[in-house]
Amino acid sequence: AVVSTQSTGESLNTRMEWCFRSLRFFLALFNFILTITGGAILGIGAYGVSKTTVFDSAFGSGNLISILPISFITFGCALFVIGFTGCCSIMFQVKCLLNLHLIIVTMILLAELAVIAITFAMSETVTVTLTNELKNSGVEQYGKSSMDVITDAMDKLQTSLECCGANSTNDWKETWWYNRHPYMVPWSCCKDRDKFDEECPMGEARGIGCSGAFLQLINKRMAIIYAGIVGVILLQILLAVCGCALTQKFANKVEPF
């Protein structure tokens, strides 16, 4: 009976040890994937920043169009830090390093939840702010001799998003540009830009404003964005729970695999 009990205990310990070794392997794999994903998102954000520098010069560094790639950089950095610290803690099996990783995961998770809540709460404010920025800093300053940077930024925005004005073509009717080009809008508003050079009849312009076009572009990708965010949050929770279990195991100085 004693031998049977010892055999059962050894079998249970072997299974538990195998479970923890498997857990360490999958956690290391998940953290490695997070590191690579974070680096990729960071690269996308950096590319986006390089493409939106013209809007920084025109509308200021705090404009909402330029904030989007910066948010990608922030999110990418967070994932990279989580993945990197997780890989190091599991590789070296140091309890204090794993505790630091868990603290970082928890803080970033809480920050992400707070940002998501604020974004939902301020969605209408974001729309109004974006429209006002485009109208006051872009449309109303377009074409002035001292505002070449803004003129270039608005042309690039209107051609890339296939839009005209902030809300619509009517935004141009009370501007410096319209007073000098009656019944005309900039060529970048035209549906067919090959027909016109510097200006375009209002009847030939696109009807949607740039704030609406920008938000439509974001909304088309929201399903993918939400799915990615939910997936990352669930993975972070899983990492935190599994990390707590490993912390207790590392305290007993388990041999590395």
C-alpha positions, 0 to 999 in steps of 0.5 A, spaced: 500 500 500 505 504 501 509 503 495 502 504 491 501 511 494 508 513 493 508 511 486 501 515 485 505 521 488 511 520 483 506 520 478 502 526 480 508 530 481 511 528 474 504 530 471 504 537 474 512 538 472 510 536 465 504 541 465 508 547 468 514 545 463 508 546 457 506 552 460 513 555 460 513 553 453 507 556 451 508 562 455 514 563 452 511 562 445 506 567 446 510 572 449 515 572 443 509 573 438 507 579 442 514 581 441 514 580 434 507 583 433 509 589 437 515 591 433 511 590 427 505 595 429 511 600 432 514 600 425 507 601 422 506 607 426 513 610 425 511 609 417 504 613 419 508 618 422 513 619 416 507 620 412 503 625 416 509 630 418 505 635 413 499 635 417 503 636 423 506 642 419 500 645 417 495 643 423 500 643 429 503 636 432 496 635 436 492 634 430 487 628 430 490 625 424 497 625 426 495 622 433 493 616 430 500 613 428 502 615 434 497 611 438 500 605 433 507 607 436 504 607 443 500 600 443 506 597 439 511 599 444 506 596 450 506 590 446 513 589 445 515 591 452 510 586 455 513 580 450 520 582 451 520 582 459 515 576 459 520 572 454 526 574 459 523 572 465 521 565 463 528 564 460 532 566 466 526 563 471 527 569 476 521 570 480 523 578 481 523 579 473 517 575 472 513 579 478 516 586 474 513 583 468 506 581 471 506 589 474 507 591 467 502 587 464 497 589 469 498 597 468 498 596 461 492 592 461 488 598 465 491 603 461 488 600 455 481 599 458 481 606 460 483 609 453 478 604 450 473 607 455 475 614 454 475 613 446 467 611 446 465 616 451 469 622 447 467 619 440 462 625 438 467 630 441 473 627 437 468 628 430 467 635 432 474 637 434 477 634 427 471 638 423 473 644 427 481 643 426 480 642 418 475 648 417 479 653 421 486 651 420 485 648 413 479 650 409 479 657 411 487 658 410 487 655 404 491 659 398 494 664 402 501 666 400 503 665 407 500 658 408 503 654 403 504 648 408 497 648 409 495 649 402 499 643 400 496 639 406 489 640 404 491 638 397 494 631 399 488 630 404 483 631 399 486 627 394 488 621 398 481 621 402 477 623 396 473 628 399 472 636 399 472 641 405 471 639 412 464 637 412 462 638 405 464 643 399 459 648 402 465 650 407 469 653 401 463 658 400 465 663 406 473 663 405 479 667 402 479 662 396 472 662 394 472 670 394 477 670 389 474 664 385 467 664 385 463 658 385 470 654 385 473 649 389 480 647 389 482 642 384 484 637 389 476 637 390 475 634 383 472 628 382 476 628 375 482 632 377 485 631 369 479 636 367 482 642 371 488 645 373 488 650 379 480 650 380 474 646 379 466 648 379 463 646 385 458 641 381 464 637 379 467 636 386 466 631 391 460 631 396 463 628 402 467 632 407 474 630 409 472 629 417 467 624 414 471 621 409 477 620 415 472 617 420 469 612 414 476 610 413 477 608 420 470 605 421 471 600 415 477 597 419 473 598 426 471 590 426 478 588 425 481 593 430 476 591 435 477 584 434 485 585 435 484 589 441 479 584 445 484 578 443 490 582 445 486 584 452 484 576 453 491 574 451 494 579 457 489 576 462 491 569 460 499 571 461 497 574 467 494 568 470 499 563 468 504 568 470 502 568 477 502 560 477 509 560 474 511 565 480 509 560 485 513 555 481 519 559 480 519 560 488 521 553 489 527 553 484 524 549 478 530 546 474 530 550 467 527 546 461 
